[in-house]
Amino acid sequence: MADPRRDQFRLDQPREAHRRRRLPRLDPEDFGVLAEKFARGMGTAQFLIYMTIFVTLWLAWNTLMPPDVQFDPRELNYTLLTLILSLQASYAAPLILLAQNRQDDRDRVGLEQDRARDERNLADTEYLTREVASLRIAMRDMATRDFLRSELRDLVDELAQAGHQHCPHCGRAADEARRSPAKKAKQAKQAKREEATTTPPRPTEPDPIVQEARARLSGERRDGSSDPAN
């Protein structure tokens, strides 16, 4: 007997595509933006004020107005208002959770970026620290100005000693050339001292008041000497 399954599923015949009803697809990004707007609107003072006014007017109309005009009477415990508030709460909770999840995702991405940035900054800082340490170590091995001066002085002394041994006159000339600045300074100081001791003091000009007093005294003396003669 032939197997009915083989007749149903055959490889030499194409399989017919079954048509399925597909629901309209919603973009999750657009829906998430809508949920965030809804949650942001419900979290404002304006929404609370409008909601309070709406509930107050609803209760006042269905309580104070005549029974023929009431659409949600008090006797039924405001069934329609209760249903509206329940539907609002049932839709608001998932939308708020969706908005919070999106905000958590953004915070997570921001934290990962901050962590990566901190790691790069730490690596750069460690690299700069190593470079500064290597520069300090290299600076220790470098010759300073004082070290070069001392080495040059030692070299000049060695050359002077070598000149004394081979050529006494050359060694003396080198010593004199090395000591000539000090000698010149001493000679200049001695010359200044000799000038200060040998130069006579400059004559001071007589004071005119003193000259006038001396002239008066000499005139009085002449007058006194001439009176006995008379």
Solvent accessible surface area in square Angstrom, and as a share of the most:
residue,aa,sasa,rsa
1,M,244,1.09
2,A,87,0.68
3,D,61,0.32
4,P,98,0.61
5,R,180,0.66
6,R,182,0.67
7,D,95,0.49
8,Q,131,0.58
9,F,127,0.53
10,R,113,0.41
11,L,190,0.95
12,D,100,0.52
13,Q,101,0.45
14,P,128,0.81
15,R,190,0.69
16,E,146,0.65
17,A,99,0.77
18,H,140,0.62
19,R,242,0.88
20,R,204,0.74
21,R,244,0.89
22,R,206,0.75
23,L,156,0.78
24,P,118,0.74
25,R,218,0.80
26,L,133,0.66
27,D,74,0.38
28,P,108,0.68
29,E,94,0.42
30,D,93,0.48
31,F,84,0.35
32,G,1,0.01
33,V,57,0.32
34,L,108,0.54
35,A,0,0.00
36,E,20,0.09
37,K,127,0.54
38,F,75,0.31
39,A,21,0.16
40,R,152,0.55
41,G,35,0.34
42,M,38,0.17
43,G,69,0.67
44,T,58,0.34
45,A,69,0.53
46,Q,108,0.48
47,F,58,0.24
48,L,112,0.56
49,I,99,0.50
50,Y,131,0.50
51,M,44,0.20
52,T,85,0.50
53,I,88,0.45
54,F,88,0.37
55,V,35,0.20
56,T,77,0.45
57,L,118,0.59
58,W,29,0.10
59,L,65,0.32
60,A,40,0.31
61,W,102,0.36
62,N,0,0.00
63,T,52,0.30
64,L,144,0.72
65,M,70,0.31
66,P,71,0.45
67,P,114,0.71
68,D,141,0.73
69,V,69,0.40
70,Q,30,0.14
71,F,111,0.46
72,D,4,0.02
73,P,35,0.22
74,R,151,0.55
75,E,143,0.64
76,L,113,0.56
77,N,121,0.62
78,Y,40,0.15
79,T,81,0.47
80,L,74,0.37
81,L,10,0.05
82,T,78,0.45
83,L,96,0.48
84,I,60,0.31
85,L,64,0.32
86,S,59,0.38
87,L,93,0.46
88,Q,50,0.22
89,A,63,0.49
90,S,63,0.41
91,Y,149,0.57
92,A,6,0.04
93,A,54,0.42
94,P,77,0.48
95,L,36,0.18
96,I,57,0.29
97,L,106,0.53
98,L,56,0.28
99,A,13,0.10
100,Q,95,0.42
101,N,83,0.43
102,R,43,0.16
103,Q,83,0.37
104,D,72,0.37
105,D,69,0.36
106,R,109,0.40
107,D,67,0.35
108,R,129,0.47
109,V,78,0.45
110,G,27,0.26
111,L,108,0.54
112,E,93,0.42
113,Q,103,0.46
114,D,64,0.33
115,R,137,0.50
116,A,41,0.32
117,R,110,0.40
118,D,88,0.46
119,E,106,0.48
120,R,140,0.51
121,N,79,0.41
122,L,109,0.54
123,A,55,0.43
124,D,84,0.43
125,T,76,0.44
126,E,85,0.38
127,Y,119,0.45
128,L,109,0.54
129,T,83,0.48
130,R,144,0.53
131,E,71,0.32
132,V,71,0.41
133,A,47,0.37
134,S,57,0.37
135,L,112,0.56
136,R,161,0.59
137,I,103,0.52
138,A,51,0.40
139,M,123,0.55
140,R,194,0.71
141,D,125,0.65
142,M,117,0.52
143,A,58,0.45
144,T,86,0.50
145,R,170,0.62
146,D,101,0.52
147,F,106,0.44
148,L,94,0.47
149,R,124,0.45
150,S,46,0.30
151,E,82,0.37
152,L,109,0.54
153,R,164,0.60
154,D,75,0.39
155,L,90,0.45
156,V,68,0.39
157,D,54,0.28
158,E,105,0.47
159,L,114,0.57
160,A,9,0.07
161,Q,114,0.51
162,A,42,0.33
163,G,18,0.17
164,H,78,0.35
165,Q,148,0.66
166,H,156,0.70
167,C,44,0.26
168,P,68,0.43
169,H,137,0.61
170,C,75,0.45
171,G,1,0.01
172,R,144,0.53
173,A,57,0.44
174,A,47,0.37
175,D,19,0.10
176,E,103,0.46
177,A,70,0.55
178,R,104,0.38
179,R,134,0.49
180,S,37,0.24
181,P,87,0.55
182,A,58,0.45
183,K,100,0.42
184,K,139,0.59
185,A,53,0.41
186,K,131,0.56
187,Q,118,0.52
188,A,52,0.40
189,K,125,0.53
190,Q,105,0.46
191,A,46,0.35
192,K,144,0.61
193,R,167,0.61
194,E,107,0.48
195,E,109,0.49
196,A,80,0.62
197,T,114,0.66
198,T,102,0.60
199,T,84,0.49
200,P,111,0.70
201,P,126,0.79
202,R,220,0.80
203,P,129,0.81
204,T,126,0.73
205,E,161,0.72
206,P,85,0.54
207,D,70,0.36
208,P,97,0.61
209,I,129,0.65
210,V,66,0.38
211,Q,89,0.39
212,E,91,0.41
213,A,50,0.38
214,R,164,0.60
215,A,62,0.48
216,R,156,0.57
217,L,97,0.48
218,S,45,0.29
219,G,28,0.27
220,E,113,0.51
221,R,183,0.67
222,R,178,0.65
223,D,89,0.46
224,G,42,0.40
225,S,79,0.51
226,S,53,0.34
227,D,95,0.49
228,P,108,0.68
229,A,90,0.69
230,N,159,0.82
